[in-house]
Amino acid sequence: MAIPDYFKLAPKILYRYLLFHKSQHWTRQQIEAYQDAKLIEIVQYAGKYVPYYRKLFKEIGLITTEFRGRKDIEKIPFLDKNTLRTKISDFISDASSNFDNVTDKTSGSTGTPLTLTIDHISRINKSAATLRAYLWAGYSPLKKSFLIKGLSETKKTDYGYDFATNRVFLNCSRITKENSLAAAKLVLKAKSNFYSGYARSFIDFHRFICDSGIVLPSPKGILCYGESVTPEMRLYLEKNFNSRVFDYYSQAENAVMICEMPDNNRYLMEDYFYPELLDADGNVLANGYGELVGTSFYNYTMPLIRYKTRDYISVEPSSNTSIAYRAVTNIEGRMDDFILLPDGRKIYFAEGAIGYAEGVITAQIIQDKKDHLTINLMVDESFSDNQFPEIEKGLVKRIGNTMRLSFKIVKELEKRASGKTPFIINKIPQE
């Protein structure tokens, strides 16, 4: 969320946070009653104002005034990313002018470009639910923090101190020993006591500063997002920073959220969205292993109902009697390889460059030589050669100009033996 937007919405975010603070203590019955009410509301709204759902509900014979929430949700077909991408204008509400909207172009963790329109109600609720997750992790709004993430679009410098957010920042695509040491000195000076960002980038940062003599005080917590946090990554961070790691999962579509709470367990934020679990045969499971499907409660400009995330999770009932959310024991989200640049920098995320290209269905970056990348693109009829310079411009902005780039139009992307399709594949032998 942009800083001016955050300040403009801050009072409403705080008010909504207070409601989320109460709902974390709800019983299972209260959560399910709330889900029913929100599902009924969003389905009736979508059937009236959203062209895609108006047509869909007519085709399947769904009478929205008779819709009963969770009992009837399976009457609505699942929504996949490709349908959303190719029919994006049909998902915009006829009443969208009633909302303060922002548009975000993103390719997401799968390299699939999406143009999202998010209204102010959705931004308020996501910010409030995210604030709750930060507070669970030890964050204090009055204390300085430290952020490592992709900042090529928003920051002109590789590192620095942002007065508006009261935090030290380091661009993850510019992590060098020199930049890491400079950022570490700023963290010491600012006495930053909370860290957030990408887990692998914090590991790289620590490895650069560990022999420098700089000793950072232990933060109250490290909130990690953007990629799957493996047990090995968690162990490294907690041991070397002497602090707890808290896992946070969400998507730009504002349709799902999983947070780690102080009891060391991750949970579906079932007061923020309606989650479903879909197995390989298309069956909806109450618990077990399957693809996470989310229905957004709050985005009235672009509501997403039964949206398939392409991420797989394992779910079980909570073992904590004071928490009614279902527990998440495993998240198979993104875990790509990295691009290794000639200067030794590692680039874990570069998909933003693809998001601004028209006609790209999905994409993949292959490092096949130390100084060369092949960008595989699956495209539709709206794609033109004019998009290649735009993609290249975006990549250079994120990784610099030391790599040669080649583009390849393909019918399918490369997969791992597991069947997953990573966005970045590094084929260079690692020393």
Secondary structure by P-SEA (a helix, b strand, c coil): ccaaaaaaaaaaaaaaaaaaaaaccccaaaaaaaaaaaaaaaaaaaacccaaaaaaaaaacccccccccccccccbbbbcaaaaaaaccccccccccccbbbbbbbbccccccccccccaaaaaaaaaaaaaaaaaacccccccccccccccccccccbbbbccccbbbbccccccaaaaaaaaaaaaaaccccccccaaaaaaaaaaccccccccccccbbbbccccccaaaaaaaaaaacbbbbbbbbcccccbbbbbccccccccccccbbbbbbcccccccccccbbbbbbbccccccccccccccccbbbbcccccccccbbbcccccbbbbbbbccccccccccccccccccccccbbbbbccccbbbbbbbccccccccaaaaaaaaaaacccccbbbbbbbccbbbbcccccccccccccccc
